[in-house]
Amino acid sequence: MTSCFTFLRHFARRSVVPFVLHKKGTGLYFTILHKCLSSRTPVLFYPNKENVPPIEKIDLDEWKNTMKSTLPEERSSFTTADDNLTATREWIEMCRLLNKEVPEHISDEDLKMIAECPSKKSKKKKLKYLYMKEIHKKAKREKRERKRAERDEIAEQQQLGNAEESENTELKNTFLLPLKDRAWKTEWDWRNAQAMRFGQPLVFDMAYENFMPERDLKNTVCQLLESEGANRKNIDPFHIYFCNLKVDGVYHKELLYRYKEKWDQLLLTTTEKSHVDIFPRESLIYLTADSPNVMTTFRHDKIYIIGSFVDKCSQPRVSYANAKRLNLASERLPLDRYLHWEIGNKNLTLDQMMRILLTLKNTGDWKKALQFVPRRKHSGFHNVSIDSKNFVKDLQKNNSEIKKPFRKLSANVQSRGIWWKDE
């Protein structure tokens, strides 16, 4: 017995395993708890097999169901497409109740597209896109209906005002309208042909193509087209000169691109020469907003020059510097004298200058001429009398020597000479 205890002490020291002594009845038996340093579970030795508890059998299916019931509910991956569309429709209705940006009507295709979006954020983006699209369609529809209502109202007013003429509207025939347009075109061509021989010249200085970027140059050409069209349809047109127009230059290429085959049919003069080489210097007046001299009246014996460039360029006072370099007289429109000027510079577009000069040439009325100045730049006219006779008197006071003006264009002209060719 002593040797047995000695062996057990020696074994316990080496294995470092605690042991417990149990006494039951007359017998002595030991229970040794093996605690291993590994991950294995401790093994219990039961010397008496009768005391070993029976091993219970676990139902795996029941265990799985119990574990799933404890987890939060998750959407099944095997849900049908109808369930997904129903859930998406309910979510959209919930967003509508919360005053979110939701369209009023959603088609089945759009609903399916929203349901197929991978995330909630993408669904919201798609819903907002459909909402904005519906708003734009609604605005266009309202605008179209408003215009239709305005046209119907105008038609009703015309029918009420012209009741007698409306009775004979069914008898009208429009087969002569093409002949009418052709007759107008023939009349315009005749007037411009007469202006090329006897009319007052108006020069567009094309020497500014290097002072502008490409965008401003295209805007300048657009304004030149507007100016030529306004002059062509006027009752007493100018004889337009495009001076300093380089062949195959930037201006020339852009004009050819805009006019195409009609370029050779225009009734105007294009030349590479400068205006000082064609006309006498004393008859030239350069119109520029930077000039210190104010224009008091339109002179029929002078030749006005307009710089063909857009004033958005970074170089200020370009046209006035060009006039000083060529030793030419310069003038500016009396905008401050007749208009309550508010904002913006006093540089006008080429087509506005053309319409102002045509009105001054035909009527001499500054109030009619300055109506072509944009209303966003001024708040109305001054309370001053505007009379062409007063302009002539002022002109006679300021200039003692005045040449005879160009005579008005008439249909029964027999023969006239061009006064600057004799000089």
Protein Blocks (a to p, Z undefined) as FASTA:
>chain_A
ZZmmmmmmmmmmmnopacddddehjbccdddddddfblbdcddddfblklpccdddddfk
lmmmmmmmmpccdddfkbcfklmmmmmmmmmmmmmmnopacdfbdcfklmmmmmmpmbfk
lmmmmmmmmmmmmmmmmmmmmmmmmmmmmmmmmmmmmmmmmmmlmmmmmmpccklmmmmm
mmmmmmmmmmmmmmmmmmccddddfklmmmpcfklmmmmmmmmmmmmmmmmmpmbdcddd
dehiaehilklmmmmmmnmmmmmmpccdddfbdfklmpcfklpccddfkbcbdcfbdcfk
bccddddddfkbmbehklmmmmmmnopacddddfklmpccfedcfbdcfklmmmmmmmmm
mnopaklmmmmpcfklpgbdcdddddfklmmmmmmmmpmbdcdddddddfklfbdcdfkl
mZZ
